[in-house]
Each structure stands twice: as structure tokens, then as C-alpha cells.
Amino acid sequence: MNQSLLIRYFELKKLPPDLRYLALKQWEQEVIINIQQRRDSVTELSLVVCSHR
């Protein structure tokens, strides 16, 4: 997760309860968009398996 999103989450937790709910909902939407953008930018996944005997 983007470091600034994580920092913002903890800052939002300090807000009064009535403001916190709305701010965290907005934060949640931004996180979902961020994750979708990252997922869309993945071009290759590789699986490496090592065997030690």
C-alpha cells in the first residue's frame, strides 16, 4: 500500500467520530482505486520454486 495512504489512515483515526466515518469512507474508496491501478499495471507474475534436498 502507498505509504501516504497508510499515514493518512492513522491521521484520520484521530478525528472526532462524526467526521471520522465520512473521512474513512473516502479513504477506503481511494485505497480501492489505488489497488485497482496497481493491479492493472502488473504485466508479469513469476513463480519460482526451489527444492533443497
Backbone bond lengths (Angstrom), bond angles and torsions (degrees), N, CA, C in turn:
res aa  C-N    CA-C-N  psi(-1)  N-CA   C-N-CA  omega(-1)  CA-C   N-CA-C  phi
1 M - - - 1.443 - - 1.524 108.71 -
2 N 1.282 114.48 146.66 1.452 121.23 178.30 1.534 109.84 -59.13
3 Q 1.320 117.54 130.20 1.471 121.93 -176.81 1.525 111.54 -58.03
4 S 1.328 117.59 -39.53 1.465 119.12 -178.75 1.531 111.04 -65.89
5 L 1.337 117.60 -33.16 1.462 120.07 176.30 1.520 110.81 -65.81
6 L 1.314 116.51 -39.81 1.455 120.88 -179.80 1.525 110.82 -67.61
7 I 1.312 117.29 -43.48 1.465 121.41 177.72 1.526 109.62 -61.70
8 R 1.321 116.04 -42.60 1.460 120.35 -179.19 1.527 111.08 -62.81
9 Y 1.336 116.53 -37.95 1.466 120.75 178.61 1.532 110.14 -56.91
10 F 1.322 117.25 -48.53 1.456 119.85 -178.20 1.520 111.87 -68.86
11 E 1.319 117.59 -30.83 1.460 120.20 175.43 1.528 110.52 -67.93
12 L 1.328 117.36 -39.59 1.460 121.40 179.91 1.526 111.69 -66.10
13 K 1.326 116.61 -30.72 1.461 120.03 179.70 1.530 111.96 -64.59
14 K 1.326 117.87 -16.48 1.460 122.10 -179.21 1.531 112.58 -85.73
15 L 1.323 117.03 -10.27 1.465 121.21 -177.61 1.525 111.09 -71.03
16 P 1.343 116.91 159.84 1.467 119.92 173.32 1.539 109.55 -61.86
17 P 1.327 117.63 151.18 1.470 121.05 -173.86 1.527 115.41 -52.53
18 D 1.320 118.44 -40.65 1.462 119.92 -177.30 1.532 111.83 -66.75
19 L 1.311 117.59 -37.80 1.466 120.81 177.80 1.525 111.47 -79.83
20 R 1.326 116.20 -32.37 1.463 121.65 -176.72 1.528 111.41 -59.83
21 Y 1.328 117.56 -43.72 1.465 121.10 -177.15 1.528 111.17 -58.04
22 L 1.325 116.36 -51.00 1.467 120.31 -178.50 1.525 111.50 -65.70
23 A 1.319 116.33 -41.33 1.465 120.46 -179.08 1.531 110.75 -66.57
24 L 1.338 117.68 -39.49 1.464 120.21 179.22 1.527 111.47 -69.85
25 K 1.331 117.51 -33.61 1.470 120.01 175.51 1.531 110.25 -63.52
26 Q 1.323 117.12 -43.13 1.467 121.09 177.36 1.524 109.86 -63.85
27 W 1.321 117.35 -42.86 1.458 122.20 178.72 1.524 109.84 -59.87
28 E 1.334 116.43 -43.06 1.461 121.36 -179.53 1.535 111.03 -60.39
29 Q 1.322 117.18 -42.74 1.463 121.06 177.95 1.527 110.96 -62.59
30 E 1.324 117.34 -41.28 1.459 121.09 179.33 1.527 111.61 -65.71
31 V 1.333 116.49 -36.98 1.463 120.37 177.53 1.529 109.98 -65.29
32 I 1.314 117.35 -43.53 1.472 120.89 179.42 1.530 110.38 -61.07
33 I 1.318 117.14 -43.42 1.468 121.17 177.86 1.524 110.01 -62.73
34 N 1.329 117.02 -43.55 1.465 121.92 179.28 1.523 110.87 -60.14
35 I 1.333 116.61 -44.56 1.468 120.81 179.59 1.522 110.76 -65.10
36 Q 1.325 117.54 -41.47 1.462 121.09 179.07 1.526 111.07 -63.10
37 Q 1.318 116.66 -40.45 1.461 120.25 178.81 1.517 111.09 -64.75
38 R 1.321 116.59 -40.79 1.467 120.07 178.15 1.523 110.78 -65.75
39 R 1.320 116.33 -42.01 1.457 121.13 -179.56 1.533 110.10 -63.21
40 D 1.324 116.37 -41.14 1.460 120.72 179.93 1.521 112.26 -67.87
41 S 1.323 117.63 -22.39 1.464 120.21 -177.52 1.531 112.43 -91.53
42 V 1.313 118.26 -5.51 1.467 120.77 178.21 1.522 108.30 -71.85
43 T 1.326 116.46 125.23 1.454 120.29 -178.47 1.519 112.78 -108.13
44 E 1.332 116.87 -21.26 1.454 119.39 -177.86 1.518 110.38 -156.04
45 L 1.316 114.86 137.24 1.450 120.89 172.42 1.517 107.53 -121.55
46 S 1.305 117.45 138.06 1.452 121.62 179.62 1.513 110.11 -125.10
47 L 1.307 115.40 143.06 1.451 120.82 176.98 1.526 107.27 -115.10
48 V 1.316 115.16 125.36 1.462 119.81 -179.66 1.525 106.67 -116.51
49 V 1.334 115.70 125.78 1.451 120.86 179.49 1.518 108.42 -118.40
50 C 1.326 114.58 127.58 1.459 119.68 178.53 1.523 108.84 -116.12
51 S 1.291 115.25 140.74 1.450 120.18 178.68 1.521 108.81 -122.68
52 H 1.325 115.92 123.51 1.459 120.92 177.29 1.528 107.96 -111.14
53 R 1.302 116.52 128.07 1.473 119.95 -179.04 1.485 111.27 -114.52
